[in-house]
Amino acid sequence: MTKVATSESSLPTDMEKKHVYEVYDKIAPHFSHTRYKPWPKIETFLNELEPNSLVLDVGCGNGKYLGVNKNLFMVGTDRSTGLLKTAH
C-alpha cells in the first residue's frame, strides 16, 4: 500500500466537514433530483470524444454524465457518499 503524504493544511477543517460535506450528504436525494439533465456543452464534448476514450469525472455527484456516451469508458468519483448513492 502506498501512503500519500498530506500536510495539515490539506486536511478538511471541522467547519468544512460540517457545512459542506455533511450538508451534501443530507441533501443528496433532493440535490440529485434537481441535477438530472446534462449541461448541453458538456454533453456535446462527451459525444465528440473518440470511442473507447477514458474519462474521469472527479466530483461526479449523481453521475449524470457517466451514461451520456456509451462508447466511452467513464469513471466517476465524488466526496459525497450521499450523492454517490444516488448515482444512476
PDB file of N, CA, C and O in Angstrom:
ATOM      1  N   MET A   1       0.846  -1.177   0.000  1.00  0.00           N
ATOM      2  CA  MET A   1       0.000   0.000   0.000  1.00  0.00           C
ATOM      3  C   MET A   1       0.889   1.237   0.000  1.00  0.00           C
ATOM      4  O   MET A   1       1.859   1.312   0.755  1.00  0.00           O
ATOM      5  N   THR A   2       0.562   2.185  -0.831  1.00  0.00           N
ATOM      6  CA  THR A   2       1.308   3.426  -0.920  1.00  0.00           C
ATOM      7  C   THR A   2       0.657   4.464  -0.024  1.00  0.00           C
ATOM      8  O   THR A   2      -0.560   4.647  -0.056  1.00  0.00           O
ATOM      9  N   LYS A   3       1.458   5.132   0.764  1.00  0.00           N
ATOM     10  CA  LYS A   3       0.953   6.222   1.594  1.00  0.00           C
ATOM     11  C   LYS A   3       1.093   7.524   0.844  1.00  0.00           C
ATOM     12  O   LYS A   3       2.097   7.763   0.173  1.00  0.00           O
ATOM     13  N   VAL A   4       0.091   8.360   0.957  1.00  0.00           N
ATOM     14  CA  VAL A   4       0.124   9.677   0.341  1.00  0.00           C
ATOM     15  C   VAL A   4       0.448  10.688   1.422  1.00  0.00           C
ATOM     16  O   VAL A   4      -0.219  10.749   2.454  1.00  0.00           O
ATOM     17  N   ALA A   5       1.462  11.467   1.180  1.00  0.00           N
ATOM     18  CA  ALA A   5       1.850  12.489   2.147  1.00  0.00           C
ATOM     19  C   ALA A   5       0.821  13.616   2.125  1.00  0.00           C
ATOM     20  O   ALA A   5       0.461  14.123   1.063  1.00  0.00           O
ATOM     21  N   THR A   6       0.364  13.991   3.290  1.00  0.00           N
ATOM     22  CA  THR A   6      -0.565  15.111   3.390  1.00  0.00           C
ATOM     23  C   THR A   6      -0.037  16.090   4.421  1.00  0.00           C
ATOM     24  O   THR A   6       0.576  15.711   5.419  1.00  0.00           O
ATOM     25  N   SER A   7      -0.289  17.335   4.153  1.00  0.00           N
ATOM     26  CA  SER A   7       0.070  18.337   5.148  1.00  0.00           C
ATOM     27  C   SER A   7      -1.197  18.679   5.921  1.00  0.00           C
ATOM     28  O   SER A   7      -2.308  18.447   5.445  1.00  0.00           O
ATOM     29  N   GLU A   8      -1.023  19.220   7.088  1.00  0.00           N
ATOM     30  CA  GLU A   8      -2.167  19.569   7.905  1.00  0.00           C
ATOM     31  C   GLU A   8      -3.078  20.557   7.177  1.00  0.00           C
ATOM     32  O   GLU A   8      -4.294  20.528   7.367  1.00  0.00           O
ATOM     33  N   SER A   9      -2.511  21.420   6.357  1.00  0.00           N
ATOM     34  CA  SER A   9      -3.318  22.418   5.650  1.00  0.00           C
ATOM     35  C   SER A   9      -4.169  21.799   4.544  1.00  0.00           C
ATOM     36  O   SER A   9      -5.108  22.438   4.070  1.00  0.00           O
ATOM     37  N   SER A  10      -3.862  20.562   4.119  1.00  0.00           N
ATOM     38  CA  SER A  10      -4.652  19.931   3.063  1.00  0.00           C
ATOM     39  C   SER A  10      -5.819  19.124   3.628  1.00  0.00           C
ATOM     40  O   SER A  10      -6.652  18.630   2.868  1.00  0.00           O
ATOM     41  N   LEU A  11      -5.889  18.986   4.945  1.00  0.00           N
ATOM     42  CA  LEU A  11      -6.970  18.247   5.573  1.00  0.00           C
ATOM     43  C   LEU A  11      -8.187  19.157   5.752  1.00  0.00           C
ATOM     44  O   LEU A  11      -8.035  20.357   5.979  1.00  0.00           O
ATOM     45  N   PRO A  12      -9.405  18.586   5.650  1.00  0.00           N
ATOM     46  CA  PRO A  12     -10.599  19.423   5.823  1.00  0.00           C
ATOM     47  C   PRO A  12     -10.727  19.908   7.265  1.00  0.00           C
ATOM     48  O   PRO A  12     -10.381  19.200   8.210  1.00  0.00           O
ATOM     49  N   THR A  13     -11.223  21.113   7.406  1.00  0.00           N
ATOM     50  CA  THR A  13     -11.462  21.664   8.733  1.00  0.00           C
ATOM     51  C   THR A  13     -12.790  21.128   9.259  1.00  0.00           C
ATOM     52  O   THR A  13     -13.594  20.593   8.496  1.00  0.00           O
ATOM     53  N   ASP A  14     -13.014  21.273  10.552  1.00  0.00           N
ATOM     54  CA  ASP A  14     -14.287  20.854  11.137  1.00  0.00           C
ATOM     55  C   ASP A  14     -15.435  21.628  10.513  1.00  0.00           C
ATOM     56  O   ASP A  14     -16.511  21.074  10.288  1.00  0.00           O
ATOM     57  N   MET A  15     -15.209  22.921  10.228  1.00  0.00           N
ATOM     58  CA  MET A  15     -16.258  23.732   9.618  1.00  0.00           C
ATOM     59  C   MET A  15     -16.581  23.211   8.213  1.00  0.00           C
ATOM     60  O   MET A  15     -17.751  23.136   7.837  1.00  0.00           O
ATOM     61  N   GLU A  16     -15.564  22.854   7.446  1.00  0.00           N
ATOM     62  CA  GLU A  16     -15.785  22.327   6.099  1.00  0.00           C
ATOM     63  C   GLU A  16     -16.542  21.002   6.167  1.00  0.00           C
ATOM     64  O   GLU A  16     -17.458  20.769   5.379  1.00  0.00           O
ATOM     65  N   LYS A  17     -16.168  20.147   7.095  1.00  0.00           N
ATOM     66  CA  LYS A  17     -16.863  18.868   7.248  1.00  0.00           C
ATOM     67  C   LYS A  17     -18.337  19.081   7.576  1.00  0.00           C
ATOM     68  O   LYS A  17     -19.216  18.439   7.000  1.00  0.00           O
ATOM     69  N   LYS A  18     -18.593  19.997   8.514  1.00  0.00           N
ATOM     70  CA  LYS A  18     -19.966  20.213   8.974  1.00  0.00           C
ATOM     71  C   LYS A  18     -20.819  20.962   7.948  1.00  0.00           C
ATOM     72  O   LYS A  18     -21.968  20.588   7.716  1.00  0.00           O
ATOM     73  N   HIS A  19     -20.277  22.003   7.338  1.00  0.00           N
ATOM     74  CA  HIS A  19     -21.079  22.882   6.485  1.00  0.00           C
ATOM     75  C   HIS A  19     -20.990  22.566   5.001  1.00  0.00           C
ATOM     76  O   HIS A  19     -21.716  23.165   4.207  1.00  0.00           O
ATOM     77  N   VAL A  20     -20.137  21.658   4.610  1.00  0.00           N
ATOM     78  CA  VAL A  20     -20.054  21.264   3.199  1.00  0.00           C
ATOM     79  C   VAL A  20     -20.330  19.767   3.068  1.00  0.00           C
ATOM     80  O   VAL A  20     -21.345  19.369   2.495  1.00  0.00           O
ATOM     81  N   TYR A  21     -19.441  18.948   3.592  1.00  0.00           N
ATOM     82  CA  TYR A  21     -19.561  17.501   3.407  1.00  0.00           C
ATOM     83  C   TYR A  21     -20.857  16.947   3.987  1.00  0.00           C
ATOM     84  O   TYR A  21     -21.584  16.230   3.300  1.00  0.00           O
ATOM     85  N   GLU A  22     -21.153  17.269   5.238  1.00  0.00           N
ATOM     86  CA  GLU A  22     -22.362  16.756   5.869  1.00  0.00           C
ATOM     87  C   GLU A  22     -23.620  17.285   5.197  1.00  0.00           C
ATOM     88  O   GLU A  22     -24.605  16.557   5.071  1.00  0.00           O
ATOM     89  N   VAL A  23     -23.602  18.532   4.767  1.00  0.00           N
ATOM     90  CA  VAL A  23     -24.775  19.116   4.106  1.00  0.00           C
ATOM     91  C   VAL A  23     -25.055  18.394   2.791  1.00  0.00           C
ATOM     92  O   VAL A  23     -26.198  18.027   2.521  1.00  0.00           O
ATOM     93  N   TYR A  24     -24.017  18.183   1.962  1.00  0.00           N
ATOM     94  CA  TYR A  24     -24.238  17.477   0.697  1.00  0.00           C
ATOM     95  C   TYR A  24     -24.762  16.069   0.936  1.00  0.00           C
ATOM     96  O   TYR A  24     -25.626  15.604   0.193  1.00  0.00           O
ATOM     97  N   ASP A  25     -24.260  15.382   1.955  1.00  0.00           N
ATOM     98  CA  ASP A  25     -24.761  14.045   2.245  1.00  0.00           C
ATOM     99  C   ASP A  25     -26.233  14.080   2.664  1.00  0.00           C
ATOM    100  O   ASP A  25     -27.005  13.198   2.287  1.00  0.00           O
ATOM    101  N   LYS A  26     -26.617  15.082   3.431  1.00  0.00           N
ATOM    102  CA  LYS A  26     -28.006  15.187   3.897  1.00  0.00           C
ATOM    103  C   LYS A  26     -28.964  15.568   2.772  1.00  0.00           C
ATOM    104  O   LYS A  26     -30.084  15.061   2.722  1.00  0.00           O
ATOM    105  N   ILE A  27     -28.546  16.440   1.883  1.00  0.00           N
ATOM    106  CA  ILE A  27     -29.454  16.917   0.829  1.00  0.00           C
ATOM    107  C   ILE A  27     -29.311  16.132  -0.471  1.00  0.00           C
ATOM    108  O   ILE A  27     -29.929  16.486  -1.476  1.00  0.00           O
ATOM    109  N   ALA A  28     -28.515  15.084  -0.464  1.00  0.00           N
ATOM    110  CA  ALA A  28     -28.192  14.352  -1.691  1.00  0.00           C
ATOM    111  C   ALA A  28     -29.414  13.949  -2.515  1.00  0.00           C
ATOM    112  O   ALA A  28     -29.415  14.205  -3.719  1.00  0.00           O
ATOM    113  N   PRO A  29     -30.460  13.334  -1.942  1.00  0.00           N
ATOM    114  CA  PRO A  29     -31.598  12.936  -2.780  1.00  0.00           C
ATOM    115  C   PRO A  29     -32.269  14.118  -3.482  1.00  0.00           C
ATOM    116  O   PRO A  29     -32.578  14.039  -4.671  1.00  0.00           O
ATOM    117  N   HIS A  30     -32.494  15.213  -2.751  1.00  0.00           N
ATOM    118  CA  HIS A  30     -33.109  16.388  -3.369  1.00  0.00           C
ATOM    119  C   HIS A  30     -32.168  17.017  -4.393  1.00  0.00           C
ATOM    120  O   HIS A  30     -32.588  17.357  -5.498  1.00  0.00           O
ATOM    121  N   PHE A  31     -30.915  17.170  -4.034  1.00  0.00           N
ATOM    122  CA  PHE A  31     -29.920  17.756  -4.935  1.00  0.00           C
ATOM    123  C   PHE A  31     -29.854  16.953  -6.229  1.00  0.00           C
ATOM    124  O   PHE A  31     -29.833  17.522  -7.320  1.00  0.00           O
ATOM    125  N   SER A  32     -29.821  15.635  -6.101  1.00  0.00           N
ATOM    126  CA  SER A  32     -29.765  14.768  -7.276  1.00  0.00           C
ATOM    127  C   SER A  32     -31.005  14.932  -8.150  1.00  0.00           C
ATOM    128  O   SER A  32     -30.918  14.950  -9.378  1.00  0.00           O
ATOM    129  N   HIS A  33     -32.147  15.050  -7.505  1.00  0.00           N
ATOM    130  CA  HIS A  33     -33.405  15.208  -8.243  1.00  0.00           C
ATOM    131  C   HIS A  33     -33.420  16.497  -9.078  1.00  0.00           C
ATOM    132  O   HIS A  33     -34.065  16.553 -10.126  1.00  0.00           O
ATOM    133  N   THR A  34     -32.719  17.514  -8.616  1.00  0.00           N
ATOM    134  CA  THR A  34     -32.696  18.789  -9.344  1.00  0.00           C
ATOM    135  C   THR A  34     -31.522  18.888 -10.313  1.00  0.00           C
ATOM    136  O   THR A  34     -31.414  19.871 -11.046  1.00  0.00           O
ATOM    137  N   ARG A  35     -30.644  17.891 -10.330  1.00  0.00           N
ATOM    138  CA  ARG A  35     -29.458  17.896 -11.199  1.00  0.00           C
ATOM    139  C   ARG A  35     -29.436  16.636 -12.068  1.00  0.00           C
ATOM    140  O   ARG A  35     -28.479  15.863 -12.029  1.00  0.00           O
ATOM    141  N   TYR A  36     -30.468  16.444 -12.830  1.00  0.00           N
ATOM    142  CA  TYR A  36     -30.597  15.211 -13.606  1.00  0.00           C
ATOM    143  C   TYR A  36     -30.258  15.383 -15.082  1.00  0.00           C
ATOM    144  O   TYR A  36     -29.975  14.401 -15.767  1.00  0.00           O
ATOM    145  N   LYS A  37     -30.283  16.603 -15.574  1.00  0.00           N
ATOM    146  CA  LYS A  37     -30.102  16.838 -17.004  1.00  0.00           C
ATOM    147  C   LYS A  37     -28.683  17.340 -17.293  1.00  0.00           C
ATOM    148  O   LYS A  37     -28.243  18.328 -16.706  1.00  0.00           O
ATOM    149  N   PRO A  38     -27.966  16.656 -18.199  1.00  0.00           N
ATOM    150  CA  PRO A  38     -26.613  17.119 -18.544  1.00  0.00           C
ATOM    151  C   PRO A  38     -26.618  18.518 -19.155  1.00  0.00           C
ATOM    152  O   PRO A  38     -27.540  18.881 -19.886  1.00  0.00           O
ATOM    153  N   TRP A  39     -25.598  19.288 -18.855  1.00  0.00           N
ATOM    154  CA  TRP A  39     -25.434  20.589 -19.491  1.00  0.00           C
ATOM    155  C   TRP A  39     -25.099  20.350 -20.956  1.00  0.00           C
ATOM    156  O   TRP A  39     -24.292  19.476 -21.269  1.00  0.00           O
ATOM    157  N   PRO A  40     -25.713  21.120 -21.864  1.00  0.00           N
ATOM    158  CA  PRO A  40     -25.517  20.888 -23.304  1.00  0.00           C
ATOM    159  C   PRO A  40     -24.061  20.897 -23.765  1.00  0.00           C
ATOM    160  O   PRO A  40     -23.681  20.046 -24.569  1.00  0.00           O
ATOM    161  N   LYS A  41     -23.245  21.815 -23.293  1.00  0.00           N
ATOM    162  CA  LYS A  41     -21.849  21.881 -23.755  1.00  0.00           C
ATOM    163  C   LYS A  41     -21.040  20.676 -23.280  1.00  0.00           C
ATOM    164  O   LYS A  41     -20.165  20.191 -23.997  1.00  0.00           O
ATOM    165  N   ILE A  42     -21.328  20.201 -22.088  1.00  0.00           N
ATOM    166  CA  ILE A  42     -20.628  19.021 -21.579  1.00  0.00           C
ATOM    167  C   ILE A  42     -21.085  17.790 -22.361  1.00  0.00           C
ATOM    168  O   ILE A  42     -20.268  16.943 -22.719  1.00  0.00           O
ATOM    169  N   GLU A  43     -22.354  17.692 -22.617  1.00  0.00           N
ATOM    170  CA  GLU A  43     -22.897  16.579 -23.392  1.00  0.00           C
ATOM    171  C   GLU A  43     -22.283  16.549 -24.794  1.00  0.00           C
ATOM    172  O   GLU A  43     -21.903  15.484 -25.281  1.00  0.00           O
ATOM    173  N   THR A  44     -22.184  17.702 -25.438  1.00  0.00           N
ATOM    174  CA  THR A  44     -21.561  17.790 -26.762  1.00  0.00           C
ATOM    175  C   THR A  44     -20.108  17.357 -26.700  1.00  0.00           C
ATOM    176  O   THR A  44     -19.650  16.588 -27.545  1.00  0.00           O
ATOM    177  N   PHE A  45     -19.384  17.844 -25.708  1.00  0.00           N
ATOM    178  CA  PHE A  45     -17.976  17.473 -25.533  1.00  0.00           C
ATOM    179  C   PHE A  45     -17.823  15.957 -25.421  1.00  0.00           C
ATOM    180  O   PHE A  45     -16.988  15.362 -26.103  1.00  0.00           O
ATOM    181  N   LEU A  46     -18.624  15.339 -24.567  1.00  0.00           N
ATOM    182  CA  LEU A  46     -18.533  13.888 -24.356  1.00  0.00           C
ATOM    183  C   LEU A  46     -18.889  13.113 -25.625  1.00  0.00           C
ATOM    184  O   LEU A  46     -18.284  12.082 -25.919  1.00  0.00           O
ATOM    185  N   ASN A  47     -19.858  13.606 -26.362  1.00  0.00           N
ATOM    186  CA  ASN A  47     -20.268  12.913 -27.583  1.00  0.00           C
ATOM    187  C   ASN A  47     -19.284  13.081 -28.728  1.00  0.00           C
ATOM    188  O   ASN A  47     -19.344  12.336 -29.705  1.00  0.00           O
ATOM    189  N   GLU A  48     -18.380  14.046 -28.625  1.00  0.00           N
ATOM    190  CA  GLU A  48     -17.379  14.259 -29.675  1.00  0.00           C
ATOM    191  C   GLU A  48     -16.060  13.537 -29.402  1.00  0.00           C
ATOM    192  O   GLU A  48     -15.156  13.573 -30.237  1.00  0.00           O
ATOM    193  N   LEU A  49     -15.938  12.892 -28.260  1.00  0.00           N
ATOM    194  CA  LEU A  49     -14.709  12.166 -27.936  1.00  0.00           C
ATOM    195  C   LEU A  49     -14.624  10.881 -28.756  1.00  0.00           C
ATOM    196  O   LEU A  49     -15.637  10.316 -29.170  1.00  0.00           O
ATOM    197  N   GLU A  50     -13.389  10.439 -28.978  1.00  0.00           N
ATOM    198  CA  GLU A  50     -13.153   9.192 -29.708  1.00  0.00           C
ATOM    199  C   GLU A  50     -13.740   8.012 -28.925  1.00  0.00           C
ATOM    200  O   GLU A  50     -13.683   8.001 -27.695  1.00  0.00           O
ATOM    201  N   PRO A  51     -14.299   7.027 -29.623  1.00  0.00           N
ATOM    202  CA  PRO A  51     -14.792   5.833 -28.929  1.00  0.00           C
ATOM    203  C   PRO A  51     -13.683   5.204 -28.092  1.00  0.00           C
ATOM    204  O   PRO A  51     -12.511   5.235 -28.468  1.00  0.00           O
ATOM    205  N   ASN A  52     -14.062   4.646 -26.975  1.00  0.00           N
ATOM    206  CA  ASN A  52     -13.173   3.985 -26.020  1.00  0.00           C
ATOM    207  C   ASN A  52     -12.239   4.941 -25.292  1.00  0.00           C
ATOM    208  O   ASN A  52     -11.282   4.499 -24.656  1.00  0.00           O
ATOM    209  N   SER A  53     -12.500   6.251 -25.373  1.00  0.00           N
ATOM    210  CA  SER A  53     -11.715   7.216 -24.602  1.00  0.00           C
ATOM    211  C   SER A  53     -11.984   6.990 -23.115  1.00  0.00           C
ATOM    212  O   SER A  53     -13.077   6.579 -22.725  1.00  0.00           O
ATOM    213  N   LEU A  54     -10.982   7.262 -22.304  1.00  0.00           N
ATOM    214  CA  LEU A  54     -11.096   7.157 -20.862  1.00  0.00           C
ATOM    215  C   LEU A  54     -11.413   8.540 -20.304  1.00  0.00           C
ATOM    216  O   LEU A  54     -10.699   9.504 -20.578  1.00  0.00           O
ATOM    217  N   VAL A  55     -12.483   8.635 -19.523  1.00  0.00           N
ATOM    218  CA  VAL A  55     -12.904   9.906 -18.936  1.00  0.00           C
ATOM    219  C   VAL A  55     -13.018   9.724 -17.427  1.00  0.00           C
ATOM    220  O   VAL A  55     -13.660   8.784 -16.961  1.00  0.00           O
ATOM    221  N   LEU A  56     -12.404  10.611 -16.670  1.00  0.00           N
ATOM    222  CA  LEU A  56     -12.518  10.606 -15.215  1.00  0.00           C
ATOM    223  C   LEU A  56     -13.308  11.839 -14.810  1.00  0.00           C
ATOM    224  O   LEU A  56     -12.875  12.966 -15.050  1.00  0.00           O
ATOM    225  N   ASP A  57     -14.464  11.627 -14.197  1.00  0.00           N
ATOM    226  CA  ASP A  57     -15.313  12.717 -13.732  1.00  0.00           C
ATOM    227  C   ASP A  57     -15.134  12.848 -12.225  1.00  0.00           C
ATOM    228  O   ASP A  57     -15.785  12.150 -11.448  1.00  0.00           O
ATOM    229  N   VAL A  58     -14.244  13.750 -11.822  1.00  0.00           N
ATOM    230  CA  VAL A  58     -13.987  13.994 -10.406  1.00  0.00           C
ATOM    231  C   VAL A  58     -15.025  14.997  -9.920  1.00  0.00           C
ATOM    232  O   VAL A  58     -15.129  16.105 -10.445  1.00  0.00           O
ATOM    233  N   GLY A  59     -15.780  14.596  -8.924  1.00  0.00           N
ATOM    234  CA  GLY A  59     -16.892  15.426  -8.465  1.00  0.00           C
ATOM    235  C   GLY A  59     -18.135  15.118  -9.279  1.00  0.00           C
ATOM    236  O   GLY A  59     -18.892  16.021  -9.635  1.00  0.00           O
ATOM    237  N   CYS A  60     -18.342  13.846  -9.573  1.00  0.00           N
ATOM    238  CA  CYS A  60     -19.416  13.440 -10.487  1.00  0.00           C
ATOM    239  C   CYS A  60     -20.810  13.569  -9.884  1.00  0.00           C
ATOM    240  O   CYS A  60     -21.802  13.445 -10.602  1.00  0.00           O
ATOM    241  N   GLY A  61     -20.904  13.818  -8.575  1.00  0.00           N
ATOM    242  CA  GLY A  61     -22.223  13.948  -7.957  1.00  0.00           C
ATOM    243  C   GLY A  61     -23.047  12.698  -8.145  1.00  0.00           C
ATOM    244  O   GLY A  61     -22.662  11.617  -7.699  1.00  0.00           O
ATOM    245  N   ASN A  62     -24.188  12.842  -8.810  1.00  0.00           N
ATOM    246  CA  ASN A  62     -25.067  11.698  -9.036  1.00  0.00           C
ATOM    247  C   ASN A  62     -24.729  10.934 -10.316  1.00  0.00           C
ATOM    248  O   ASN A  62     -25.459  10.021 -10.702  1.00  0.00           O
ATOM    249  N   GLY A  63     -23.656  11.292 -10.960  1.00  0.00           N
ATOM    250  CA  GLY A  63     -23.211  10.556 -12.145  1.00  0.00           C
ATOM    251  C   GLY A  63     -23.985  10.849 -13.410  1.00  0.00           C
ATOM    252  O   GLY A  63     -24.029  10.016 -14.315  1.00  0.00           O
ATOM    253  N   LYS A  64     -24.598  12.021 -13.489  1.00  0.00           N
ATOM    254  CA  LYS A  64     -25.462  12.317 -14.639  1.00  0.00           C
ATOM    255  C   LYS A  64     -24.739  12.280 -15.983  1.00  0.00           C
ATOM    256  O   LYS A  64     -25.386  12.111 -17.016  1.00  0.00           O
ATOM    257  N   TYR A  65     -23.427  12.433 -15.994  1.00  0.00           N
ATOM    258  CA  TYR A  65     -22.696  12.412 -17.265  1.00  0.00           C
ATOM    259  C   TYR A  65     -22.145  11.029 -17.609  1.00  0.00           C
ATOM    260  O   TYR A  65     -21.716  10.801 -18.740  1.00  0.00           O
ATOM    261  N   LEU A  66     -22.151  10.117 -16.657  1.00  0.00           N
ATOM    262  CA  LEU A  66     -21.495   8.828 -16.858  1.00  0.00           C
ATOM    263  C   LEU A  66     -22.132   7.991 -17.973  1.00  0.00           C
ATOM    264  O   LEU A  66     -21.457   7.144 -18.556  1.00  0.00           O
ATOM    265  N   GLY A  67     -23.388   8.205 -18.275  1.00  0.00           N
ATOM    266  CA  GLY A  67     -24.055   7.422 -19.310  1.00  0.00           C
ATOM    267  C   GLY A  67     -24.347   8.180 -20.585  1.00  0.00           C
ATOM    268  O   GLY A  67     -25.065   7.678 -21.450  1.00  0.00           O
ATOM    269  N   VAL A  68     -23.804   9.384 -20.721  1.00  0.00           N
ATOM    270  CA  VAL A  68     -24.097  10.208 -21.900  1.00  0.00           C
ATOM    271  C   VAL A  68     -23.625   9.545 -23.186  1.00  0.00           C
ATOM    272  O   VAL A  68     -24.361   9.515 -24.172  1.00  0.00           O
ATOM    273  N   ASN A  69     -22.423   9.022 -23.188  1.00  0.00           N
ATOM    274  CA  ASN A  69     -21.860   8.394 -24.389  1.00  0.00           C
ATOM    275  C   ASN A  69     -21.423   6.983 -24.011  1.00  0.00           C
ATOM    276  O   ASN A  69     -20.408   6.794 -23.339  1.00  0.00           O
ATOM    277  N   LYS A  70     -22.193   6.006 -24.446  1.00  0.00           N
ATOM    278  CA  LYS A  70     -21.939   4.604 -24.097  1.00  0.00           C
ATOM    279  C   LYS A  70     -20.656   4.066 -24.737  1.00  0.00           C
ATOM    280  O   LYS A  70     -20.221   2.965 -24.401  1.00  0.00           O
ATOM    281  N   ASN A  71     -20.045   4.824 -25.651  1.00  0.00           N
ATOM    282  CA  ASN A  71     -18.815   4.388 -26.314  1.00  0.00           C
ATOM    283  C   ASN A  71     -17.554   4.823 -25.566  1.00  0.00           C
ATOM    284  O   ASN A  71     -16.439   4.625 -26.050  1.00  0.00           O
ATOM    285  N   LEU A  72     -17.737   5.415 -24.387  1.00  0.00           N
ATOM    286  CA  LEU A  72     -16.604   5.870 -23.581  1.00  0.00           C
ATOM    287  C   LEU A  72     -16.452   4.967 -22.369  1.00  0.00           C
ATOM    288  O   LEU A  72     -17.409   4.333 -21.924  1.00  0.00           O
ATOM    289  N   PHE A  73     -15.246   4.919 -21.846  1.00  0.00           N
ATOM    290  CA  PHE A  73     -15.005   4.268 -20.565  1.00  0.00           C
ATOM    291  C   PHE A  73     -14.934   5.390 -19.542  1.00  0.00           C
ATOM    292  O   PHE A  73     -13.957   6.137 -19.490  1.00  0.00           O
ATOM    293  N   MET A  74     -15.985   5.503 -18.722  1.00  0.00           N
ATOM    294  CA  MET A  74     -16.063   6.614 -17.777  1.00  0.00           C
ATOM    295  C   MET A  74     -16.011   6.113 -16.344  1.00  0.00           C
ATOM    296  O   MET A  74     -16.617   5.103 -15.988  1.00  0.00           O
ATOM    297  N   VAL A  75     -15.257   6.862 -15.528  1.00  0.00           N
ATOM    298  CA  VAL A  75     -15.127   6.577 -14.106  1.00  0.00           C
ATOM    299  C   VAL A  75     -15.522   7.849 -13.371  1.00  0.00           C
ATOM    300  O   VAL A  75     -15.065   8.939 -13.716  1.00  0.00           O
ATOM    301  N   GLY A  76     -16.367   7.710 -12.362  1.00  0.00           N
ATOM    302  CA  GLY A  76     -16.780   8.867 -11.584  1.00  0.00           C
ATOM    303  C   GLY A  76     -16.434   8.696 -10.120  1.00  0.00           C
ATOM    304  O   GLY A  76     -16.444   7.585  -9.589  1.00  0.00           O
ATOM    305  N   THR A  77     -16.130   9.801  -9.478  1.00  0.00           N
ATOM    306  CA  THR A  77     -15.852   9.810  -8.046  1.00  0.00           C
ATOM    307  C   THR A  77     -16.372  11.119  -7.451  1.00  0.00           C
ATOM    308  O   THR A  77     -16.428  12.148  -8.124  1.00  0.00           O
ATOM    309  N   ASP A  78     -16.742  11.053  -6.197  1.00  0.00           N
ATOM    310  CA  ASP A  78     -17.236  12.252  -5.528  1.00  0.00           C
ATOM    311  C   ASP A  78     -16.933  12.140  -4.049  1.00  0.00           C
ATOM    312  O   ASP A  78     -16.852  11.032  -3.519  1.00  0.00           O
ATOM    313  N   ARG A  79     -16.769  13.238  -3.387  1.00  0.00           N
ATOM    314  CA  ARG A  79     -16.505  13.273  -1.944  1.00  0.00           C
ATOM    315  C   ARG A  79     -17.750  12.892  -1.158  1.00  0.00           C
ATOM    316  O   ARG A  79     -17.643  12.367  -0.050  1.00  0.00           O
ATOM    317  N   SER A  80     -18.928  13.148  -1.714  1.00  0.00           N
ATOM    318  CA  SER A  80     -20.181  12.905  -1.016  1.00  0.00           C
ATOM    319  C   SER A  80     -20.684  11.481  -1.253  1.00  0.00           C
ATOM    320  O   SER A  80     -21.089  11.129  -2.362  1.00  0.00           O
ATOM    321  N   THR A  81     -20.652  10.677  -0.208  1.00  0.00           N
ATOM    322  CA  THR A  81     -21.195   9.328  -0.341  1.00  0.00           C
ATOM    323  C   THR A  81     -22.699   9.377  -0.568  1.00  0.00           C
ATOM    324  O   THR A  81     -23.255   8.497  -1.226  1.00  0.00           O
ATOM    325  N   GLY A  82     -23.362  10.393  -0.032  1.00  0.00           N
ATOM    326  CA  GLY A  82     -24.799  10.555  -0.264  1.00  0.00           C
ATOM    327  C   GLY A  82     -25.109  10.734  -1.738  1.00  0.00           C
ATOM    328  O   GLY A  82     -26.046  10.124  -2.252  1.00  0.00           O
ATOM    329  N   LEU A  83     -24.333  11.564  -2.424  1.00  0.00           N
ATOM    330  CA  LEU A  83     -24.553  11.757  -3.862  1.00  0.00           C
ATOM    331  C   LEU A  83     -24.185  10.505  -4.638  1.00  0.00           C
ATOM    332  O   LEU A  83     -24.877  10.153  -5.593  1.00  0.00           O
ATOM    333  N   LEU A  84     -23.117   9.828  -4.255  1.00  0.00           N
ATOM    334  CA  LEU A  84     -22.736   8.601  -4.956  1.00  0.00           C
ATOM    335  C   LEU A  84     -23.823   7.537  -4.833  1.00  0.00           C
ATOM    336  O   LEU A  84     -24.022   6.749  -5.757  1.00  0.00           O
ATOM    337  N   LYS A  85     -24.519   7.506  -3.718  1.00  0.00           N
ATOM    338  CA  LYS A  85     -25.599   6.531  -3.549  1.00  0.00           C
ATOM    339  C   LYS A  85     -26.776   6.817  -4.473  1.00  0.00           C
ATOM    340  O   LYS A  85     -27.578   5.924  -4.744  1.00  0.00           O
ATOM    341  N   THR A  86     -26.889   8.050  -4.959  1.00  0.00           N
ATOM    342  CA  THR A  86     -27.982   8.396  -5.872  1.00  0.00           C
ATOM    343  C   THR A  86     -27.572   8.187  -7.341  1.00  0.00           C
ATOM    344  O   THR A  86     -28.393   8.329  -8.247  1.00  0.00           O
ATOM    345  N   ALA A  87     -26.305   7.851  -7.562  1.00  0.00           N
ATOM    346  CA  ALA A  87     -25.808   7.711  -8.941  1.00  0.00           C
ATOM    347  C   ALA A  87     -26.601   6.650  -9.691  1.00  0.00           C
ATOM    348  O   ALA A  87     -26.990   5.617  -9.147  1.00  0.00           O
ATOM    349  N   HIS A  88     -26.822   6.958 -10.971  1.00  0.00           N
ATOM    350  CA  HIS A  88     -27.565   6.003 -11.817  1.00  0.00           C
ATOM    351  C   HIS A  88     -26.764   5.627 -13.015  1.00  0.00           C
ATOM    352  O   HIS A  88     -27.221   4.837 -13.840  1.00  0.00           O
TER     353      HIS A  88
END
